[in-house]
Amino acid sequence: MCFSTFIQNKPSFFSGMMRIFDLGATFSHYGSEKNPEELDKKAIYSDFCAVDEDLRKFVENFEER
């Protein structure tokens, strides 16, 4: 579970078509967790994973030079 794609809904053709008619923005619901604290924990963890991956790539590129 790295990166925060679990928070967003998976797009589909049907959901894209429905968003055209969704004037009140009632169709967008982010996160399937009922507990907002758990969702925050997962989001923070995925942010740290992304930063960790970026730092590892930077160190690898730096060591090659």
CORJO-V863951 format. One record per pair of residues at least 12 apart in sequence whose C-alpha atoms are under 10 Angstrom apart, sorted by the first residue. I is the first residue (numbers start at 1). J is the second residue. D is the distance in whole Angstrom. If there is no record, write none. Layout:
# CORJO-V863951
i = (I & I)
j = (J & J)
d = (D & D)
This chain:
# CORJO-V863951
i = (1 & 1 & 1 & 1 & 1 & 2 & 2 & 2 & 2 & 2 & 2 & 2 & 2 & 2 & 3 & 3 & 3 & 3 & 3 & 3 & 3 & 3 & 3 & 3 & 4 & 4 & 4 & 4 & 4 & 4 & 4 & 4 & 5 & 5 & 5 & 6 & 6 & 6 & 6 & 6 & 6 & 6 & 7 & 7 & 7 & 7 & 7 & 7 & 7 & 7 & 7 & 8 & 8 & 8 & 8 & 8 & 9 & 9 & 9 & 9 & 9 & 15 & 15 & 31)
j = (42 & 43 & 45 & 46 & 49 & 42 & 43 & 45 & 46 & 47 & 48 & 49 & 50 & 53 & 42 & 43 & 44 & 45 & 46 & 47 & 48 & 49 & 50 & 51 & 42 & 43 & 44 & 45 & 46 & 47 & 49 & 50 & 31 & 43 & 46 & 30 & 31 & 32 & 39 & 42 & 43 & 46 & 29 & 30 & 31 & 32 & 33 & 39 & 40 & 42 & 43 & 28 & 29 & 30 & 31 & 32 & 28 & 29 & 30 & 31 & 32 & 27 & 28 & 43)
d = (8 & 10 & 9 & 7 & 9 & 9 & 9 & 8 & 5 & 8 & 9 & 6 & 7 & 9 & 9 & 8 & 9 & 8 & 5 & 6 & 9 & 7 & 6 & 10 & 8 & 6 & 9 & 9 & 6 & 7 & 10 & 9 & 10 & 9 & 9 & 9 & 7 & 8 & 9 & 9 & 9 & 9 & 9 & 6 & 4 & 7 & 9 & 8 & 10 & 9 & 8 & 9 & 8 & 5 & 6 & 9 & 8 & 7 & 6 & 8 & 9 & 8 & 9 & 10)
